[in-house]
Amino acid sequence: MTVDLRADKPGSRALRGPAGLSLRLEPRALTVGLLLVAAAVTMAVVLIGTGDFEIAPWDVVQTLLGNGTPANDFIVNDLRLPRVVVALLVGAALGMAGAVFQSVSRNPLGSPDLLGFSYGSSVGALVVIVLFKGGATEVAAGALVGGLITGVLVYLLSYRRGIHGYRLVLVGIGVSAMLVAVINYLLTKAKLVEATRAMVWLTGSLAGRDWSQVWPLLVTCAVLFPLVLGQGRALRMMEMGDDAAYALGVRVERTRMLLMLAAVLLTTAAAAAAGPISFVALAAPQLARRLTRSPGSNLLTGALMGAVLLLVSDWASQRAFGADQLPVGVVTGLVGGVYLLWLLVTERKAGRI
């Protein structure tokens, strides 16, 4: 592995290895990434110690290292750690999925929330809850299938000699509207117990998460994160336009389809684990881009920012409203709605919408 000082951005360094493999390092982006990792670890420790039985951060660390008391060991490792791990993975999955969709569509509104994939997962979950009275595993499977079907539908409806960013967003908004109608219909057909369960799932919550939700999500992220990151160079080229990417040797449609499939799988896996957590996928990549001041998709920093955002939101849902603990989806919806309004105003002033 060698360092090539002829980087395409002042201050950056390109690490080049065998078989043409390369990695561009930018000091600011690297610093932001390390700070986000530190923030995620800090918030994870604080969140594990938060609850009816408070545990000091140092005691949390000692317990995680295997030196805690039996009571702390049970509370930390069995009750609270799975919830925090799910929050980390869900936030990272949504952040990376949002970065992919915004880069593919070349549109800051290109988010799984607005493109309909989260609603597709919701329809799949509600079909299982309302019509088939399924359990937690069946609901997760229904959410996964619903999201995948929606992803295929949006792609096919958006395809016309390629995928255009605004066409993708407009088709996604239209599909979202139809899926919201289906959700409302299913809720009217549900009995009281089923409707209550459905509404809790639709809100998005990390409460009661255990290791059965961690492992499938962990495997999904372990497989898809390297796949998406491996396409980062091609994704940056595609942002210059399809013709330019073709000229540089990128198989555009194949790469786009692969990335969109991976992003849909990340979104639906996150929804299967915690319900449709809104606006994290929209905000995380853009906040990461503003911090790094780096062009391109910011895949890794977007994932780290998503993890931090969801951890902070989960802490706020437990602590910021007194004795009332809110589902984390309520907090992300409140903050995300304000962010979306600000984004729309900014885009309008810039003349892009």
N, C-alpha and C positions, 0 to 999 in steps of 0.2 A: 504493500500500500504506500503510495507516494502522495505528496502534497503538490498540487499544481497552483502556482501563484497567479496564473492568468485567469482569474475568475471573472464571471460576467457581471459582477456587481462590486463596487469599491468596498474593500474591507472584508470580502468573503473569501473563502478558501475552498478549493475543490479537491477532495480526496479521491484519487483514482487507483483502482486496484486491477487485478487480472480480469480478462474476458470483457474488458470495456466497462466494468462496473465503476460507478463514481458516486460520490456523495458531496454535495455542496454545503459548506458550513458558513453560517453568518454569525458573527459574534453576538449581535443584538438578539437574534432569534434564539441562539443557544442560551444566552443569559435568561431570556424570558421563559424558555422551556424549563430551565433549572429552578427558577423562582416558582413556576406553576407546580412543579413536582413537590417543592418544599411546602407550598401552600396546601396542596392536596393531602400530604402526609400530616401536616399540622391540624387541618380541619378533621381528618379522619380520627386522630387521637382525641381531639376535643369532643367530637360527636359520639365516640364510643363511651366517653365518660359522662355524657349527658343523659339524664333520665330521672325517674323518681328516686333512684339510689345513685347519688353523685359519686364519681370516682375521679380522683385527681389525675392529671395527665401523666405524672411520673409513675403512679400506680398502674395506669393503663399500659404504659410501656413495659413495666416489669412483668405484668401479667402476660402480655403478648410474647415476652421472651421466656415464659415458663416459670417465672419466679413469684407469681401472685398467690394470694390466699385461695382456698377452695371456693369461697363465695365469689370473689372477684373473677376467678377462672370461669365459673359458670356464667356469670353475667356478661363478661367480656366476650369469651369465645363462643358460647352457645346462643346467647340472646342478641347481642348488639353487633358483633363483628360481621355476621352474614348480611345484615342490613347495610352496613357501611360498604362492604365489598360490592354489593349489588348497586349501590349508589355510584361508586367509582366506575364500575363497568358500564352501567346504563348511561351515565354522563359522557364517558369517553366514546361509547358507541354512537350516541346521538351527535356529539361534536364532530366526529369524523364523517358520519353520514351527511351532516349538513354541509361540511366543507366540500365533499364530493359533488353534491347536487348544485351548490352555488357555483362551483367551478365548471361543471358540465353545462349548466344553463347560462353561465356568464351573467347571472342575475342575482342580486343580494336577496331577492325574495324566493329563490329556489331552495326551499326547505321542505323536509318531509311533512311538516305540519300543514303547509299550504298546498303541497302537491297531492295530498289525499292519502298518503300511505298510512299515516296514523289512524285516519278514519277507517281505512280498509281493515286494519287490525282490530279496531273497535267493533266493526260489523261482524267479523269472524268470531270474536269473543262473545258477542251478544247472541249470535245464532246458537252457539253452544250452551250458553247460560239459559236463554229463554226457551228455545225449542227442544233441546236435548237434555237439559238439566245436568250438564256435565260438571265434573270436579275441576280442581285447579289445574291438573295436567292437561285435561281435555280443553280447558279454556285457553291455556298457553298455546296448544297446538292450533286451535281455531284462530287465534290472533296471528300466528305465523302464516297460516294458509291464506287468511284474508288479506294480509299485507302483501304477500307475493302475488296474488291474483290482481290486486289493485295496481301493483307495479307493472305487471305485464300489460294490463289494460291501458294505463297512462302512456306507456312506451309505444304501444301500437297506434293509439289515437294521435300521438304527437309526431309519429314518423311520417315524413314526406320528403323523400330524397335526403334523408338525414334528420337530425333533431335540432330544431331551432330553439334557443333559450326561452323567448317570450311565448312561443307556441306551447312549449312544455309547461310553463307556469300557468297559462290560460287553461289548457286542458286539465291540469291538476286542480285548479280552482273549480272548474265545472264538475269534475268527478267528485270533489269534496262535497259540493252542494248536494249532489245526488245521494252520496253516502250518509250525510247528515239526515236526510229525509228517511233513509232506511233505518238509521239508528232510532229516530223518533217513533217510527212505526213499530219497531220491535219493542220499545219501551211501553207503548200502549197495549201491546199484546201480553205483556208480562204480568204475572201475579205480584202481589206486594213484596213477598220475600225475594223473588227473582229480580224485581225492579230495583230494590234496595241494593242487592248484591251487584247488579249491573252498574248502578250509579257510582258505587264505591270504586269499581274497576275503572269506569270511564274518567273519574277524577284524576287517577294516577297517584299511587301511594306506595311507600316503602315499608309501611307498617306490617309486622308479622313475617317479614322475609326470612327465610332460613337457607340452609346449604343446598336444598333441592332446587332453589332458583339460581344459586351461584354457579354450579358446575356447568349446566348447558350454556349459560351466557359466557362463562370463562372460555369454554372450548370454542364457541363461535368467534369471540374476539381474538383468541390466539390464532385461529386460522385466517380470519379476514383482515386483521390489521396488517400483517406482513404483505398480504396480497395487494391491498390498496396502496400501501407505502411503496411497494415495488413498481407501481404504475405512476408514481408521482412525477417523474420526468415527462412521460407521455402526456399526463394531464396538463402540465405547464405549457407544453407545446400546443395542445388543443385549445388553450385559452387564446392563442394568437389567431385562431380561425382554422376551419377544417382544411382549407387549401394549403395553408402554411404547414400544418401538421403532416398532411400527406407528402408534401415536398421533403420533409425532414425524416420520412420513413415510418411514420406512425400509422398503424392500421386503425383508423379513426373509429369506424363503427364497431369493430370488434372490441376495441379498448373501452369505448363509451358503454357498450352493453355490459361488459364485464364489471366496470366500475359501478354502474347503476344497479346491477344485480347484487353486488357486494353491499352497497349502501342500503338497498331495500332490506336485505337480510339483517344488517345491523339494526336498522330501525325496528323491524318486526320482532327481532330477538329482545330488544330493549322493552318494547311494548308487552311482550309475553311475560317478561320478568316483573315489570312494575306498572303496567298500564300505560296509556298514552301521555307521557310527560311532555307538556307543550313548551315550545319556544326555546328550549335549550339548543336544539339543532339549528335554529335560526340565528341566535345571538352569539353562540360560542365561536364559530369561525371568524365572524366579523370583529369581535373583540380581540381575538388572537392576532388578526391581521393589523389592527390598529396598534397593538402593543409592539409587535415585531417590526412594523413598518416595512414588511417584506411583501413583494408581489407574489402572486401564485396562490395555491390552494391552502397552504399552511395546515396540512393534514394532521401532523403530530401535535402542534401547538393547539389546534382546534380541539383535538381529542382531550388534551390536558385541561384546556379551559372549560370544556363541557363537564369534566369530572369535578373541577373546583366549583363551578356554578351549582351543580346538583347537590354537592355536599353542603355548601353555604345555604342553599334553599331548604335543605332538610333540617339543618340546625335552626334556621329562622322559623320553620313550621312548628318546631317543638318549643322554642323559647320566646319568640317575639310577640306572641298573642296571649300571654298570661297562662292561665290554667287550660285554655282551649288549645289543643293540638290539632293543626290542620293537615290534611293530606298535602304532600309536597307539590302535587300538581296544581293546587290552588295558588301557592306562592309563585311558582314559575309562570303561571298564567297571569297573575297580577303584574309581576315585573316585566314579563315578556310583552304584554299588551302595551305598556308604556313604551317599551323599546321599539315595538313595531310602529307605533304612531310617530315616534321620533325619526325612525328610518324612512318612513313615507314622506315626511316633511323634508328631510334632507335630500332624498332622491328627487323630489319635485323641484326644490330650489336649484339642484344641479342640472335640471332639465332632462333627467333620464326617464321620468314617468310623467 
